[in-house]
Amino acid sequence: MSQERHSPLALHDFHFRDSDGRGAERHTILRKSRWVVLLVLVLLGVGSARTVLSRIEQAKDNAVVTREQGRIHVFTTVPSHSTRGQSLTLPGTLQGIIESPVYVRAAGYVLRWTKDIGDPVRKGDVLAEIDTPEIDQQYEAAIAARDQAQALLELAKTSARRWEVLRQKDAVSQQEVDERRSGLMQAEANLANAEANARRLREQQGFKRVIAPFAGIVTRRNVNVGDLVDVGNGGPAKALFNLAQVDTLRVYVYVPQSYSQRIRSGDEVRVSLQEMPSKDFAGKVVRTAGAIDASTRTLQVEVNLRNPDRLLLPGSYVQIAFPGLTSAALLVPTNTLMFRAEGARAAVAGADGKAQLKPVVIGESYGRMTQILSGLEEADRLILNPPDSLQAGDVLIDREVPRKSEGGKGGDKSPASGAERAVEANSTQKQDAKTR
């Protein structure tokens, strides 16, 4: 196609400009453009390679971080025995050495009462007097019935003697004599019955006076003048008075089975009250039940303590400490235990660096320390403050909590020292978490 034919189409014809030198310029431009494109491609390749390499490095770093985060940082400790013995403290309620409600034995109305709450009484003192009009009437009727039986007996005796005389003269038959003798015996029996009934009612009249059965103090008065009282022990509401002997007090405590073999009659104990924290009272074990209660697995123990100045009041809630009792069970910090639906578990760091959840049987709780009856060994490393999400098989980074010696001697550990280690470990864990 010629230049003339291109002109109408407004097309640039570079092929026809070689003659005037413009063709060389076109080749130079094309060559430079190719170098620019090549340089851009090289730069893009370098940038892409750098991005890929940085992502590979980041993936490696993320894998390391993920692996590290998957491992749980924990502090561990081991179970311990209390070689020096520990005090077993149990709750109880003080009672008078003798306590008794006083009931009325004769139904009637209260004429007067002579003792009120807190009043000391001696054995035989009159506490109240009862008016018993019905018993008085019954007693009068019983006296009349006794007199009547006495008269019938005298008549039967006279009749029997006469029939005996007539029998000797053969004026009556032996059958009639026997009937008179039988009548005499019945009359004697009727008189004895009438006399017994009269004595019973006379004794009931003696119950008009309510007498203190022992020396002590009145702890409750449930009646007033004019009250109608009935016979019997239908419950505390019908008791006229409650008496207690408080010079000596007693308290019943229930010792766990694991300590029952160490309790002996004559053992000294310490009794304390919350309202008198600086004062302890000496008590003594006087007797035990001698058998374990199958429902509670405890041994009932009676402790007596002197109370001459009456500082201790019956009904007070007290704590009884049995000093020097030791148990073969292990002691662990309470914050190593986990309570789940399947039961109590102890979080243990295994030798392979993985978590184990061991089922345990819990004994007594001493606050910061807990007694473990079974399920653990002395060499087990217990995880302090295990997270709720901890599962068996989780990878751990273990850091054992050092043991502290007591009084310069290593090995003797008390519940308090174990708890202190647990608290210290907990603080250290929080500081590590803040650092991370």
Beta strands, then each sheet from edge to edge (+ up, - down):
strand 1: 72-77
strand 2: 86-102
strand 3: 108-113
strand 4: 120-121
strand 5: 126-131
strand 6: 209-211
strand 7: 216-221
strand 8: 228-229
strand 9: 241-256
strand 10: 268-273
strand 11: 276-293
strand 12: 298-306
strand 13: 317-325
strand 14: 330-333
strand 15: 337-340
strand 16: 343-349
strand 17: 355-359
strand 18: 361-365
strand 19: 369-374
strand 20: 381-383
strand 21: 396-400
sheet 1: 15+ 16- 20+ 1- 21-
sheet 2: 4+ 7- 9+ 2- 13+ 10- 11+ 12-
sheet 3: 6+ 5- 3+ 8-
sheet 4: 14+ 19- 18+
sheet 5: 15+ 16- 17+
end
